[in-house]
Amino acid sequence: MKKYLLDNMTKGWFVGNFDPAVLKTDAAEVAVKSYSAGTLESKHFHKVSTEVTVIVSGEARMNGTRYVAGDIIRIDPGDATDFEALTDVTTVVVKLPSVDGDKFVC
């Protein structure tokens, strides 16, 4: 058994084909991400990966729709989305598969 710290991972990403990673794999990417209220992410899409975002706590807006704790959002390849933290927000994000360079800003 090995112990790792989320704070030592890059932007919350801890599983995937990148360094550092707790589990290095091409199969998926997993992150726990925390945002302060007011944080914005530009609209982007993935050509290959499907992304699943779980709102663990707080509220966020993606593409004009408000999401709250317990909501799960599936974003298929080619679907573009933005992100706005309406409150402090914690999410879990899973991307399948892990593809380097598969994020395209609109």
Buried (B, 14 or more C-beta within 10 A) or exposed (E): EEEEEEEEBEEBBBBBBBEEBBEEEEEBBBBBBBBEEEBEBEEBBBEEBBBBBBBBEBBBBBEEEEBEBEBEBEBEEEEBBBBBBBBBBBBBBBBBBBBEEBEEEE
